[in-house]
Amino acid sequence: MHSQSEYDLIIVGGGINGAGIARDAAGRGLKVLLCEMNDLASATSSASTKLIHGGLRYLEHYEFRLVREALTEREVLLGNAPHIIWPLRFVLPHVPGLRPAWMIRLGLFLYDHLGGRKKLPGSKGISLRKHVAGQPLKAGMDKAFVYSDCWVDDARLVVLNAIDARECGAEILTRTKCVAASQQDGKWQVTLQGRDDDAERVVTGKMLINAAGPWCASLIDPENGAIKADTKANIRLVKGSHIVVPKLFDHDHCYIFQNPDGRIVFAIPYQDDFTLIGTTDVDFTGDPAKVEISGDEVDYLCKLIGDYFATPISAMDVVWSYSGVRPLYAGEGEVANASKVSRDYTLKLEANKGKAPALHVFGGKITTYRKLAEHALQLISKQLGVADRPWTATETLPGGDLPNASFDDAMMNYGTRYGWLPEAMLKRLVRAYGSRIEKLLDGCNGVHDLGINYGHDLYEAEVRYLIDQEWVFEVEDLVWRRSKLGLRLSGDQIAVLRKRLASAKPNQIAAQ
């Protein structure tokens, strides 16, 4: 089947940058098509440390613009999505011989004041001998600093942007690859290929956006790239890996640990019963789709944790790990240490006279995705000759319109309304879906209305919602990206889910 349609924007890549641009553009009335060769957030955007943060260590590299923008965005995003984003307090133990106390104090002073902080509490010094955060640590660490940042469910952030884009009129095609893109009659002609039936679809667009993350450079490679572009990209691929272990401490603070190599590693409470530890910074070559943690990275993270915690951990304690590839824009020069390459984003506009424009998105971090999209729309608006009207700063993401923008208030509200739901299940659903829990539970008056229980309070009603509304095709989409139920479901339970999803007809899938 061949069909042809025309769009203002054709976006390649369904990670946070592509989804963020699609949402912003569609909300301005532009006709948008986004294609993603796998699932939404299937690569880098689901492999982060799950933080909305200013990046304390970026101050050491004098990246004040990036830190200021990121710090400001923390509170914007907290207001936009209070169900999937919430505040955290971080504990930074002071270790003599590493960063001196005065440097940390100065950094935290800047951190408190650069971004116009209003909602989050400021930093302070604490005694580890008196504070609950000192209990699991090795003896001899007396002093620490505490500051604020935020947590985010990274993969769900991508999905919520895609949902909002779709509701604003965008077409979102997952499992759809851009196999060719070239100029024809002053427009982009793009050939898309679905995964299952090999059917090609040809579409045209006034402008092309390359937001392909780790594939952004190979997509425009002069020899083998699918997109015929003039832009060259000096991209450095850096692998970041994380491990998850049974929880190491019984409080809600997080830790940020220094390492003699200059890197820092986080230890964060995760999914109630676990601790998330990461990240590494390792140069990467090869196929980003096949990235995985190495034994050396596991040992590195375990050793660092053992340097700080009284109870050591080993590879045997790891219940899950994940890796992602960050496509960092290296600029013109070479930086020896991967951790020192800028996390800032770069937008490269290709707008030659008589040709349809293209915008290439390099780098970036999940915290600044919304600003990246705004900056992209400034350039896009100019090229398409439309007014630049930013709108996303004050608009909640799907499910984010909670009473008083408060998760606790939402829990009380929905706890009364759905008193028949087990509390742990209610909490998980409100965290994932916010006010969209009402759509998920529409017509349900008791647990008996939810259908088959696939395990750990995952019922058919939720599976159906995820297929219909959130582009879930495969079991990995459901248990690792839309949720983290993969940590809890057995192999047999996942096999049953896999069979269930295989039975879903293509026309039942969202926006297909």
C-alpha positions as CSV (number, residue, x, y, z in Angstrom):
1,M,0.0,0.0,0.0
2,H,1.4,3.4,-1.0
3,S,-0.2,6.6,0.3
4,Q,1.0,10.1,0.2
5,S,0.3,13.0,2.6
6,E,1.8,16.4,3.1
7,Y,3.0,17.8,6.5
8,D,4.6,21.0,7.8
9,L,7.1,19.0,9.8
10,I,8.3,15.4,9.5
11,I,10.2,14.4,12.7
12,V,12.5,11.4,12.7
13,G,13.0,10.0,16.3
14,G,10.6,9.3,19.1
15,G,12.8,10.1,22.1
16,I,12.3,13.0,24.4
17,N,13.5,15.6,21.9
18,G,11.4,14.4,19.0
19,A,8.3,14.0,21.2
20,G,8.9,17.4,22.8
21,I,9.2,19.2,19.4
22,A,6.1,17.3,18.1
23,R,4.0,18.4,21.0
24,D,5.1,22.0,20.9
25,A,4.7,22.2,17.1
26,A,1.3,20.5,17.0
27,G,0.0,22.7,19.8
28,R,0.8,25.7,17.6
29,G,-1.4,24.3,14.8
30,L,1.4,22.9,12.6
31,K,0.7,19.6,10.7
32,V,3.2,17.2,12.2
33,L,4.2,13.6,11.5
34,L,6.6,11.8,13.9
35,C,8.1,8.4,13.0
36,E,10.1,6.2,15.4
37,M,11.7,3.0,14.2
38,N,11.1,1.2,17.5
39,D,9.0,2.1,20.6
40,L,8.8,5.6,22.0
41,A,11.7,6.2,24.4
42,S,13.2,2.9,23.4
43,A,16.8,4.1,23.5
44,T,18.6,6.9,25.4
45,S,15.4,8.5,26.7
46,S,14.5,5.5,28.9
47,A,18.1,4.9,30.0
48,S,18.8,8.1,32.0
49,T,19.4,8.4,35.8
50,K,15.7,9.6,36.0
51,L,16.6,13.0,37.3
52,I,15.3,16.5,36.5
53,H,18.4,18.3,37.7
54,G,20.6,21.3,37.1
55,G,23.7,19.2,36.9
56,L,25.8,20.3,39.9
57,R,29.1,19.0,38.4
58,Y,28.5,21.0,35.2
59,L,29.4,24.1,37.2
60,E,33.0,22.8,37.3
61,H,33.1,23.0,33.5
62,Y,31.7,26.6,33.6
63,E,28.5,25.6,31.8
64,F,26.5,28.3,33.6
65,R,23.9,28.8,30.8
66,L,23.1,25.1,30.8
67,V,22.9,24.9,34.6
68,R,20.7,28.1,34.8
69,E,18.3,26.8,32.1
70,A,18.1,23.3,33.7
71,L,17.5,24.7,37.2
72,T,14.7,26.9,36.0
73,E,13.2,24.0,34.1
74,R,13.0,21.8,37.3
75,E,10.2,23.9,38.7
76,V,8.4,24.4,35.3
77,L,8.3,20.6,34.7
78,L,7.4,19.9,38.4
79,G,4.3,22.1,37.7
80,N,3.6,20.4,34.4
81,A,3.7,16.8,35.5
82,P,3.4,16.4,39.3
83,H,2.4,12.8,38.9
84,I,5.7,11.6,37.2
85,I,8.0,14.3,38.6
86,W,8.6,14.9,42.3
87,P,11.3,16.6,44.5
88,L,14.2,14.7,46.0
89,R,16.8,15.6,48.6
90,F,20.4,14.7,47.8
91,V,23.2,14.0,50.3
92,L,26.8,14.7,49.2
93,P,29.2,13.3,51.8
94,H,32.4,15.4,52.1
95,V,35.5,13.3,51.5
96,P,38.8,15.0,52.4
97,G,41.2,14.8,49.5
98,L,38.5,15.1,46.8
99,R,36.6,18.4,46.2
100,P,37.3,20.8,49.1
101,A,34.4,21.9,51.3
102,W,34.6,25.6,50.1
103,M,34.3,24.5,46.5
104,I,31.2,22.4,47.3
105,R,29.7,25.3,49.3
106,L,30.3,27.7,46.4
107,G,28.8,25.3,43.9
108,L,25.7,24.8,46.1
109,F,25.3,28.6,46.6
110,L,25.3,29.0,42.8
111,Y,22.9,26.0,42.5
112,D,20.5,27.6,44.9
113,H,20.5,31.0,43.2
114,L,21.2,30.6,39.5
115,G,17.7,29.3,38.5
116,G,15.3,31.4,40.5
117,R,14.4,28.6,42.9
118,K,10.9,29.1,44.4
119,K,9.4,25.7,45.3
120,L,12.4,23.5,46.3
121,P,14.2,23.9,49.6
122,G,17.8,25.2,49.5
123,S,21.0,23.5,50.4
124,K,22.5,23.1,53.9
125,G,25.3,21.3,55.7
126,I,24.5,18.3,58.0
127,S,26.3,16.1,60.5
128,L,26.2,12.5,59.3
129,R,26.6,11.3,62.9
130,K,23.2,12.9,63.6
131,H,21.3,12.6,60.3
132,V,19.4,9.5,59.1
133,A,21.5,9.6,55.9
134,G,24.6,8.8,57.9
135,Q,23.4,5.4,59.2
136,P,24.2,3.2,56.2
137,L,27.5,4.9,55.5
138,K,31.0,3.8,56.6
139,A,32.3,5.2,59.9
140,G,34.5,8.2,59.6
141,M,32.3,10.3,57.3
142,D,31.2,13.1,59.5
143,K,30.1,16.0,57.2
144,A,27.8,16.2,54.2
145,F,25.8,18.7,52.2
146,V,22.1,18.4,51.3
147,Y,20.5,20.0,48.3
148,S,17.3,19.6,46.1
149,D,16.7,18.2,42.6
150,C,13.8,16.2,41.1
151,W,12.9,12.7,40.0
152,V,11.3,11.9,36.7
153,D,9.8,8.8,35.1
154,D,11.8,9.4,31.9
155,A,10.1,7.0,29.5
156,R,6.6,8.1,30.6
157,L,7.7,11.8,30.1
158,V,8.3,10.9,26.4
159,V,4.9,9.1,26.1
160,L,3.0,12.0,27.7
161,N,4.5,14.4,25.2
162,A,3.6,12.1,22.4
163,I,0.0,11.7,23.7
164,D,-0.3,15.5,23.9
165,A,1.1,15.9,20.4
166,R,-1.4,13.4,19.1
167,E,-4.3,15.2,20.9
168,C,-3.1,18.4,19.3
169,G,-3.4,16.7,15.8
170,A,0.1,15.2,15.3
171,E,0.4,11.8,13.7
172,I,2.7,9.5,15.7
173,L,4.0,6.4,14.0
174,T,6.0,3.9,16.1
175,R,7.7,0.9,14.6
176,T,8.1,3.0,11.5
177,K,11.5,3.6,9.9
178,C,12.6,6.5,7.8
179,V,14.3,4.6,4.9
180,A,14.9,7.6,2.6
181,A,14.6,11.3,2.6
182,S,15.5,13.7,-0.3
183,Q,14.6,17.0,-1.8
184,Q,12.0,17.2,-4.5
185,D,10.3,20.4,-5.9
186,G,11.4,22.4,-2.8
187,K,10.0,19.9,-0.3
188,W,11.2,16.8,1.6
189,Q,10.0,13.5,0.2
190,V,10.3,10.9,2.9
191,T,9.8,7.2,2.5
192,L,8.6,5.4,5.7
193,Q,8.5,1.7,6.2
194,G,6.4,-0.2,8.8
195,R,8.0,-3.1,10.6
196,D,5.4,-5.8,10.1
197,D,4.1,-5.7,6.6
198,D,7.0,-4.0,4.9
199,A,4.6,-1.5,3.3
200,E,6.1,1.7,2.3
201,R,4.5,5.1,2.7
202,V,5.7,8.2,0.9
203,V,5.0,11.6,2.6
204,T,6.1,15.1,1.9
205,G,7.1,17.8,4.3
206,K,7.9,21.5,4.3
207,M,10.7,20.8,6.8
208,L,12.5,17.8,8.2
209,I,13.6,17.4,11.9
210,N,16.4,14.9,12.6
211,A,15.9,14.0,16.3
212,A,17.2,10.5,16.0
213,G,19.4,10.6,19.2
214,P,22.3,8.1,18.9
215,W,21.4,7.7,15.2
216,C,21.4,11.4,14.4
217,A,24.8,11.3,12.7
218,S,24.5,8.0,10.9
219,L,21.1,9.1,9.5
220,I,22.8,11.9,7.6
221,D,26.0,10.1,6.8
222,P,27.0,11.1,3.2
223,E,27.8,7.5,2.2
224,N,25.1,5.4,3.8
225,G,22.6,7.8,5.5
226,A,18.9,7.7,4.7
227,I,18.6,11.5,4.7
228,K,20.4,13.4,2.0
229,A,21.7,16.4,4.0
230,D,24.5,18.9,3.8
231,T,25.2,19.0,7.6
232,K,28.1,17.2,9.1
233,A,28.0,16.1,12.7
234,N,30.9,15.6,15.1
235,I,29.0,13.3,17.5
236,R,30.6,11.5,20.3
237,L,28.7,8.5,21.6
238,V,29.1,8.0,25.3
239,K,27.6,4.9,27.1
240,G,26.0,5.4,30.5
241,S,25.1,2.3,32.5
242,H,23.0,1.8,35.7
243,I,22.5,-1.1,38.1
244,V,19.5,-1.8,40.3
245,V,20.0,-3.7,43.6
246,P,17.7,-4.5,46.6
247,K,17.4,-1.4,48.6
248,L,20.5,-0.3,50.6
249,F,18.9,2.2,53.0
250,D,15.5,2.9,54.6
251,H,15.0,6.6,54.1
252,D,13.9,8.8,51.2
253,H,17.1,10.8,50.7
254,C,19.4,10.1,47.7
255,Y,23.2,10.1,47.6
256,I,25.6,11.7,45.3
257,F,29.1,10.2,45.7
258,Q,32.4,11.5,44.5
259,N,35.0,9.3,42.9
260,P,38.8,10.0,42.7
261,D,38.5,9.9,38.9
262,G,36.4,13.1,39.1
263,R,33.1,11.4,38.2
264,I,30.1,11.3,40.5
265,V,27.6,8.4,41.0
266,F,24.1,8.5,42.4
267,A,22.4,6.0,44.7
268,I,18.6,6.7,44.6
269,P,15.6,4.9,46.2
270,Y,13.8,3.1,43.4
271,Q,10.4,1.5,43.0
272,D,10.0,1.2,46.8
273,D,12.1,-1.9,47.2
274,F,15.3,-1.2,45.3
275,T,18.2,1.2,44.9
276,L,19.3,2.6,41.5
277,I,23.0,3.2,41.1
278,G,24.7,5.1,38.2
279,T,26.0,6.3,35.9
280,T,29.1,5.5,34.1
281,D,30.7,7.4,31.2
282,V,32.4,5.2,28.6
283,D,33.1,6.0,24.9
284,F,31.0,3.8,22.7
285,T,31.3,2.5,19.1
286,G,29.0,0.1,17.4
287,D,25.2,-0.2,17.1
288,P,23.4,1.8,19.8
289,A,20.5,-0.7,19.6
290,K,22.8,-3.3,21.1
291,V,24.3,-1.4,23.9
292,E,24.7,-3.2,27.2
293,I,26.5,-2.9,30.5
294,S,30.0,-4.4,30.8
295,G,31.4,-6.4,33.7
296,D,33.9,-3.5,34.2
297,E,31.1,-1.0,34.6
298,V,29.3,-3.3,37.1
299,D,32.5,-3.6,39.1
300,Y,33.1,0.1,38.9
301,L,29.7,0.9,40.4
302,C,29.9,-1.8,43.0
303,K,33.3,-0.7,44.1
304,L,32.2,3.0,44.5
305,I,29.2,2.0,46.6
306,G,31.5,-0.2,48.7
307,D,33.8,2.8,49.3
308,Y,30.9,4.7,50.9
309,F,28.4,2.1,52.3
310,A,29.1,-0.1,55.3
311,T,27.6,-3.1,53.6
312,P,29.4,-3.8,50.3
313,I,27.6,-5.0,47.1
314,S,28.8,-7.2,44.2
315,A,27.6,-8.2,40.8
316,M,25.6,-11.0,42.5
317,D,23.3,-8.3,44.0
318,V,22.3,-6.8,40.7
319,V,18.6,-7.6,39.9
320,W,18.5,-5.4,36.7
321,S,20.8,-3.2,34.7
322,Y,20.3,-0.9,31.7
323,S,22.6,1.1,29.4
324,G,22.0,3.9,27.0
325,V,24.1,5.9,24.5
326,R,24.3,9.7,24.8
327,P,24.9,11.4,21.5
328,L,27.0,14.3,22.7
329,Y,28.0,17.1,20.3
330,A,31.7,17.3,20.4
331,G,32.1,20.5,18.5
332,E,35.4,21.0,16.7
333,G,37.8,20.0,19.3
334,E,38.5,16.7,21.1
335,V,37.9,16.2,24.8
336,A,39.9,13.3,26.3
337,N,37.5,12.6,29.2
338,A,34.0,11.5,28.1
339,S,32.5,12.9,31.3
340,K,33.8,16.4,30.4
341,V,32.0,16.5,27.0
342,S,29.2,19.1,27.2
343,R,25.6,17.8,27.9
344,D,24.3,21.0,26.3
345,Y,22.3,20.7,23.1
346,T,23.1,22.0,19.6
347,L,20.6,22.8,16.9
348,K,22.0,22.9,13.3
349,L,19.7,24.5,10.8
350,E,20.1,23.6,7.1
351,A,18.3,26.3,5.1
352,N,19.9,26.6,1.6
353,K,18.1,28.9,-0.8
354,G,15.6,27.0,-3.0
355,K,15.7,24.0,-0.8
356,A,13.4,22.8,2.0
357,P,14.9,23.4,5.4
358,A,16.1,20.7,7.8
359,L,16.9,20.9,11.5
360,H,19.4,18.5,13.2
361,V,19.2,18.1,17.0
362,F,22.4,17.0,18.7
363,G,22.9,16.3,22.4
364,G,20.7,17.6,25.1
365,K,19.5,16.2,28.4
366,I,16.0,15.3,29.5
367,T,15.8,18.2,32.0
368,T,16.0,20.8,29.2
369,Y,14.0,19.0,26.5
370,R,11.1,21.5,26.7
371,K,13.5,24.5,26.2
372,L,15.2,22.7,23.4
373,A,11.8,22.2,21.7
374,E,11.0,26.0,22.2
375,H,14.3,26.9,20.7
376,A,13.7,24.5,17.8
377,L,10.3,26.1,17.2
378,Q,11.8,29.5,17.1
379,L,13.9,28.3,14.1
380,I,11.1,26.3,12.6
381,S,8.6,29.2,12.8
382,K,11.0,31.5,11.0
383,Q,11.5,29.0,8.2
384,L,7.8,28.3,7.8
385,G,6.8,31.9,8.1
386,V,4.5,31.6,11.1
387,A,4.4,33.5,14.4
388,D,6.6,32.1,17.2
389,R,4.1,31.6,20.1
390,P,5.6,29.5,23.0
391,W,2.9,27.8,25.1
392,T,4.2,24.8,26.9
393,A,5.6,26.4,30.0
394,T,2.3,26.7,31.7
395,E,0.4,23.8,30.2
396,T,0.2,20.5,32.1
397,L,1.2,17.3,30.4
398,P,-1.6,14.6,30.1
399,G,-2.6,13.5,33.6
400,G,-0.8,16.4,35.2
401,D,-3.9,18.4,36.1
402,L,-4.0,17.2,39.7
403,P,-5.8,19.0,42.5
404,N,-3.5,21.8,43.7
405,A,-0.8,20.2,41.5
406,S,-0.3,17.8,44.5
407,F,0.2,14.1,44.2
408,D,-0.9,13.7,47.9
409,D,-4.1,15.6,47.2
410,A,-4.7,13.4,44.2
411,M,-4.2,10.3,46.2
412,M,-6.8,11.4,48.8
413,N,-9.2,12.4,46.0
414,Y,-8.9,9.1,44.1
415,G,-8.6,7.1,47.3
416,T,-12.2,8.2,48.1
417,R,-13.4,7.8,44.6
418,Y,-11.9,4.4,44.0
419,G,-12.0,3.0,47.6
420,W,-12.1,-0.5,46.2
421,L,-8.6,-0.3,44.7
422,P,-5.7,-1.7,46.9
423,E,-3.7,1.3,48.1
424,A,-0.4,0.2,46.5
425,M,-2.2,-0.3,43.2
426,L,-3.8,3.1,43.4
427,K,-0.5,4.8,44.1
428,R,1.1,3.1,41.1
429,L,-1.7,4.1,38.8
430,V,-1.9,7.7,40.0
431,R,1.9,7.9,39.6
432,A,1.8,6.6,36.1
433,Y,-1.4,8.2,34.7
434,G,-2.3,11.1,37.0
435,S,-5.9,12.3,36.3
436,R,-6.0,9.9,33.3
437,I,-6.7,7.1,35.8
438,E,-10.3,8.2,35.2
439,K,-10.1,7.2,31.6
440,L,-8.4,3.9,32.5
441,L,-11.0,3.0,35.1
442,D,-14.0,4.3,33.1
443,G,-16.9,1.9,33.7
444,C,-15.2,0.0,36.5
445,N,-16.9,-0.2,39.9
446,G,-14.8,-2.9,41.6
447,V,-11.8,-5.1,41.0
448,H,-14.0,-7.6,39.3
449,D,-14.5,-5.1,36.4
450,L,-10.8,-4.9,35.7
451,G,-10.6,-8.2,33.9
452,I,-7.7,-10.7,34.0
453,N,-5.0,-10.2,36.6
454,Y,-1.6,-10.7,34.9
455,G,0.2,-10.4,38.2
456,H,1.2,-7.6,40.7
457,D,-2.1,-5.7,40.2
458,L,-1.7,-5.4,36.4
459,Y,-5.2,-6.1,35.0
460,E,-6.6,-6.3,31.5
461,A,-8.2,-2.8,31.8
462,E,-4.7,-1.3,32.1
463,V,-3.3,-3.5,29.3
464,R,-6.2,-2.4,27.1
465,Y,-5.6,1.2,27.9
466,L,-1.9,1.0,27.1
467,I,-2.7,-0.7,23.7
468,D,-5.4,1.8,22.8
469,Q,-3.8,5.0,24.2
470,E,0.0,4.5,24.6
471,W,1.3,2.6,21.5
472,V,2.1,-0.6,23.4
473,F,2.9,-3.4,20.9
474,E,5.4,-5.6,22.7
475,V,5.8,-6.8,26.2
476,E,9.0,-4.8,26.7
477,D,7.1,-1.6,26.0
478,L,4.7,-2.4,28.8
479,V,6.9,-3.9,31.5
480,W,10.1,-1.8,31.1
481,R,9.0,1.6,29.6
482,R,5.3,2.3,30.4
483,S,6.0,0.7,33.8
484,K,8.8,-1.1,35.7
485,L,6.7,-4.2,36.4
486,G,9.5,-6.2,34.8
487,L,11.2,-6.0,38.2
488,R,8.3,-7.9,39.8
489,L,6.6,-10.1,37.3
490,S,7.8,-13.7,36.9
491,G,9.0,-15.1,33.6
492,D,5.8,-17.1,33.2
493,Q,3.7,-14.0,33.8
494,I,5.7,-12.0,31.2
495,A,5.2,-14.9,28.8
496,V,1.4,-14.7,29.2
497,L,1.5,-10.9,28.6
498,R,3.7,-11.5,25.5
499,K,1.0,-13.8,24.1
500,R,-1.8,-11.3,25.0
501,L,0.0,-8.5,23.2
502,A,0.6,-10.7,20.1
503,S,-3.1,-11.1,19.8
504,A,-3.8,-7.3,19.6
505,K,-4.9,-6.4,16.1
506,P,-3.0,-3.6,14.4
507,N,-6.1,-1.4,14.1
508,Q,-6.4,-1.6,17.9
509,I,-3.1,0.2,18.3
510,A,-3.1,3.9,19.1
511,A,-3.0,6.2,16.2
512,Q,-2.2,3.5,13.6
